[in-house]
Amino acid sequence: MKSTGITRKIDELGRIVLPIELRRSLDIGERDALEIYVDGENIVLKKDKAACVFCGSSDNIVDFKGKNICTECYTQLRK
């Protein structure tokens, strides 16, 4: 794991701020989902890959009224 040399303190509500440089370089935007898991003694944040709310596929995802739907499920919904 590469160290960035950046440290942040946790606030009273348990939050931290991810620096804009990291968010830009990793293409993390406002409201993007991050997966949080533990690897040994490390807390890992991973950008959650968009997946279809119906079948779980992450291929050919489109946004439909704020929900991720694959084109196959979208086609089935239109029928």
C-alpha positions as CSV (number, residue, x, y, z in Angstrom):
1,M,0.0,0.0,0.0
2,K,1.4,3.4,-0.9
3,S,1.4,6.1,1.7
4,T,0.2,9.6,0.7
5,G,1.6,11.3,3.7
6,I,-1.8,12.9,4.4
7,T,-3.4,12.5,7.8
8,R,-6.8,13.5,8.9
9,K,-8.5,13.5,12.3
10,I,-11.9,11.9,13.0
11,D,-14.5,14.4,14.0
12,E,-17.0,14.1,16.9
13,L,-19.4,12.1,14.6
14,G,-16.7,9.7,13.5
15,R,-16.3,11.3,10.0
16,I,-13.1,12.0,8.1
17,V,-12.6,14.1,5.0
18,L,-11.0,12.6,1.9
19,P,-8.7,15.2,0.4
20,I,-9.8,16.6,-3.0
21,E,-6.6,15.4,-4.6
22,L,-7.4,11.8,-3.7
23,R,-11.0,12.1,-4.8
24,R,-10.0,13.6,-8.1
25,S,-7.3,11.1,-8.8
26,L,-9.6,8.2,-8.0
27,D,-12.6,9.7,-9.7
28,I,-14.7,9.7,-6.5
29,G,-17.6,12.2,-6.6
30,E,-20.2,13.4,-4.2
31,R,-22.7,10.7,-3.3
32,D,-20.5,7.9,-4.7
33,A,-20.6,4.7,-2.6
34,L,-17.5,3.4,-0.9
35,E,-17.1,-0.1,0.4
36,I,-15.5,-0.2,3.8
37,Y,-13.7,-3.4,5.0
38,V,-11.0,-4.5,7.3
39,D,-7.8,-6.2,6.0
40,G,-5.7,-7.2,9.1
41,E,-5.1,-4.0,11.0
42,N,-6.0,-1.8,8.0
43,I,-9.3,-0.1,7.2
44,V,-9.8,-0.1,3.4
45,L,-12.1,2.2,1.4
46,K,-12.9,1.0,-2.1
47,K,-15.0,2.8,-4.6
48,D,-18.1,0.7,-5.0
49,K,-18.7,-0.5,-8.6
50,A,-22.1,0.4,-9.9
51,A,-24.4,-2.6,-10.2
52,C,-27.9,-3.3,-11.4
53,V,-30.5,-3.1,-8.6
54,F,-32.3,-6.1,-10.1
55,C,-29.7,-8.6,-11.3
56,G,-26.5,-7.3,-9.8
57,S,-24.7,-7.1,-13.1
58,S,-22.1,-4.3,-13.5
59,D,-22.1,-4.4,-17.3
60,N,-23.7,-1.6,-19.3
61,I,-25.2,0.3,-16.4
62,V,-27.5,3.2,-17.0
63,D,-29.1,5.6,-14.5
64,F,-32.9,5.4,-14.3
65,K,-34.5,7.8,-11.9
66,G,-31.5,7.6,-9.6
67,K,-31.2,3.8,-9.7
68,N,-28.5,1.8,-11.5
69,I,-30.1,-0.6,-14.0
70,C,-28.3,-2.7,-16.7
71,T,-29.5,-2.3,-20.2
72,E,-30.9,-5.9,-20.3
73,C,-33.1,-5.3,-17.2
74,Y,-34.1,-1.8,-18.6
75,T,-35.2,-3.5,-21.9
76,Q,-37.2,-6.0,-19.9
77,L,-38.9,-3.3,-17.9
78,R,-39.9,-1.4,-21.0
79,K,-41.9,-4.4,-22.3
